[in-house]
Amino acid sequence: MRKTLLLVLIVSSLFSLSSSGQSMGSSYQTALGIKFWPGAISIKHFINDNKAIEGLANFWDRGFRFTGLYEIHGDINDVEGLKWYVGPGAHIGWYNGTHYHGYDYGDGALSLGADGVLGLDYKFNGAPINISLDINPYLELVNHAYIDVWGGLGVRYTF
């Protein structure tokens, strides 16, 4: 309950601070929101016109993980506000004592690996909303090595 209240306060503060400078066009510099499946808090920031960094904080039933992605974006012709993106990344996290991918992870077991991303990003013209849809393959390197994939739908507020 406290975590939810804290998140609501942070997001509402960002809304109020950025209301005068938010991006209402078909592009944006920074966006904060949620990525569905498996569920993560997402913040994305463009470091130039076609390169962005994205941070994901993922809390799930088997533990939590922080992921950083470096994304290269390209325009899709004839659709204003729509871009494709691709890039590498890495993650670190901890398991909470669970059985996953045929292996028993002890409480506090380290999760460390390499990530990738491939997706679509759309910024609504005239509204401070961005959505994305992507796939994130990753390679888990510690304890029990395996390859898996996640990704999903992201909804973010732009400023």
N, C-alpha and C positions, 0 to 999 in steps of 0.2 A: 504494500500500500504506500509506504513512504517513497519507494523508488518511482512509482507511477506519479505521485504528487510532485516529486522533484523534477521528473521529465516534463510534466505539464507546465511547471513554472519556468523551466529553462526555455522551452519552445515558445511559450507566450511572451517571454521577455524578448526573444529574438524577433518575434512578429512585431512587437511594438517598437523596438529599436530600428528595425529596417523598413518600417512602413513608408517612410518618405523616400528612401533610396532603392526600393526594390525594383527588380527588373520586370517590366511589364511587356517588353518586346518578345522576340522569338529566341533570345539568347539570355544567358545568365552567367554570373561568375561563381557564386556559391549556392549550395542547396543543402537543406537539412530535412531528414524525414525517416521513413521506415521502409525496409525491404521485406516483403512477405515471402515466405518459404525459404529457409526455415524460420526466419524472423530475425531482423537485425536493425539497429539504429545506423543510419547512413549519413555521412557528410561528404560532400563532393565539392572540390574547389578547382577551377581552371587556373593553371599557371601561365597559360598563353591561349591563343585562339583555338588551338586544336589539341592541347595536352592538359590532362586533369589528374589530380590525385583523389582517391576515394578511400575513406576509412570506414570500416564496418565493425560494430560491436555486436557480437552474436551471442545471445543467451538462450540455451536450449536445455532439454531434459537431461542431457548427458554431460553438461558442463558449460563453459563459455570460451569464446575465441575472439581475438582481435585480428582483423585482416586489413592490410594495406595494399592498394592497387594503383598502378601507374597506367593511365588510359590514354590512348591516341584516338582522337575523334576525326571523323570525316563527314562532310555533308552528303546528304542524299538528294540528288537533283530533283527539282520540281515539287519538293515538300518542305516548305519553310518551317524551321524549328526541329526537323528530324535529322538525327545524326547516327551513324554507326560508330562503334568503338571496340577496341581490342587492346589487350595489354597483359603484362606480367604482374605478379605480386607475391606476397608471403603472408603467413599467419603464425600466430602463437596463441596458445590457450592451455586450459587445464580441464581434465575430465573429473567427474565427481563420483567415481567408483561405479563403473557400468560395464556391461558386456556389449561390444560393438564390433562389427565386422569379424565375428568369430574369435574375439580376443577379450580377455578380462582386463580392464583398465582400473588400476587402484585409485582410490580417492587422491586427487592432486596430481595424477599422472600428466606429464607434459604432452602437449599437442604442438608440433612444429612442422611446417612444410612450405611447399611452393604452390602458388596459385596462378590461375590465368582467368581471363574474362573475355567474353565476346557478347556484344549486345547492341540494343537500339535505345536511343535517348531522345525524348520529345519534350520540348518546352512550349507550352501553350502561349500563343500570342495574346497579349492583353490580360493575362492572369499570372500571378506569381506561383504557378504550379508546373512541376516537371514530373514526368513519369519515365520509367526505364523498364526494360525487359531484357534479362541477360541470363547467360549460363556461365557457371564458374567451376571448371574442372580443377581439382587440386590433388597433390601428392603428399600424403602424410609420411613423414620421414622418421619419427621417433617411436620407440616401443615396438609397434607392429606396423610395418610399412604397407600402405595400400593406396589405391587410386579411387577417387570418388568424384561426384559432381553435385553441385547445388546451384542455386541461382534463383531468380524469380522476378516478381514485379516490385518496383520501387516507386514510391510516391513521396515527393519532396516539395518543400516550400523554398522558393528561390529568393535570393537577395543579393 
